[in-house]
C-alpha cells in the first residue's frame, strides 16, 4: 500500500447537495478499489482559474489523501476521467 494525495478541480456552479454527493462519490471510488482515506476535504471554494477549462473560468478544489495498492491508481484515473463534474485532477505519490 502506497500513500497518495489527489487534488481535484471541480465545477464551481454545482448545487450544495451536488458538491457533497461528488465528494462522497470520490471517496466511494477509492473505497471500491480497497483504498483507505486519511483526509478528505474542500481545499478552496470558487477560485478563479488562470485559463478556462471546459468553458469554466472558476473551480472548486478538493483534496483527498489516501493509501491504496499501486494497480488501483489506473482504475481510479479511468473512473475520474469520465466524470463531467471533474475538470482536472492530479494524483501524487507521497
JORA-V272704 format. One record per pair of residues at least 12 apart in sequence whose ideal C-beta (glycine too) atoms are under 8 Angstrom apart, sorted by sequence separation. I is the first residue (numbers start at 1). J is the second residue. D is the distance in Angstrom with one decimal. If there is no record, write none. Layout:
# JORA-V272704
i	j	d
I	J	D
I	J	D
This chain:
# JORA-V272704
i	j	d
10	22	6.2
46	58	5.4
47	59	6.0
27	40	5.6
46	59	7.8
47	60	7.4
26	40	7.5
46	60	6.2
47	61	6.4
77	91	7.1
45	60	5.6
76	91	7.3
44	60	6.9
23	40	6.7
44	61	4.3
8	26	6.9
42	60	6.9
43	61	4.1
73	91	6.1
23	42	7.5
42	61	7.2
43	62	6.3
42	62	6.1
43	63	4.2
41	62	7.4
42	63	7.8
40	62	7.6
41	63	5.7
19	42	7.9
40	63	7.6
39	63	6.8
40	64	4.9
39	64	7.0
40	65	7.6
39	65	4.1
37	64	6.6
38	65	4.6
37	65	7.4
38	66	6.0
59	87	5.7
37	66	4.7
38	67	6.8
59	88	7.9
65	94	7.5
36	66	6.2
35	66	4.8
36	67	5.0
56	87	6.0
35	67	6.5
36	68	7.4
12	45	7.4
35	68	3.6
54	87	5.8
12	46	4.8
30	64	7.1
34	68	6.9
35	69	7.8
53	87	4.5
1	36	7.6
3	38	7.8
12	47	7.9
33	68	6.0
34	69	6.6
53	88	6.1
7	43	7.0
26	62	6.8
30	66	5.2
33	69	7.5
27	64	7.3
35	72	6.1
26	64	6.2
30	68	6.7
34	72	6.8
23	62	6.1
33	72	3.7
9	49	7.5
22	62	7.9
19	60	7.0
33	75	5.8
13	56	7.7
33	76	6.1
9	53	7.0
12	56	7.2
11	56	5.9
13	58	7.8
12	58	4.4
14	60	7.7
30	76	6.8
12	59	5.5
29	76	6.0
11	59	7.1
12	60	4.6
10	59	6.5
11	60	7.3
9	59	4.1
10	60	5.1
29	79	5.3
9	60	7.3
10	61	7.8
29	80	7.2
9	61	6.0
10	62	6.3
8	61	6.9
7	61	6.3
8	62	4.2
26	80	7.7
7	62	7.3
8	63	7.9
7	63	5.7
8	64	7.2
6	63	7.5
5	63	7.2
6	64	4.8
25	83	7.8
5	64	7.4
6	65	7.8
5	65	4.9
6	66	7.4
4	65	7.2
22	83	8.0
3	65	7.2
4	66	5.7
3	66	7.6
4	67	7.1
22	85	5.5
3	67	5.0
4	68	6.3
22	86	7.9
2	67	6.6
1	67	4.7
2	68	6.8
1	68	6.4
2	69	7.6
18	85	7.5
1	69	6.2
2	70	5.7
4	73	7.1
14	85	6.4
8	80	7.8
11	85	5.3
10	85	5.4
10	86	5.5
11	87	6.4
9	86	7.4
10	87	6.3
8	86	5.8
9	87	4.6
9	88	4.5
8	88	7.5
9	89	7.2
8	89	4.7
7	89	6.7
6	89	5.9
7	90	5.3
6	90	6.8
6	91	4.8
5	91	7.6
6	92	7.4
4	91	5.7
5	92	5.0
4	92	6.6
4	93	5.8
5	94	5.6
3	93	7.2
4	94	6.4
2	93	5.7
3	94	4.1
2	94	7.8
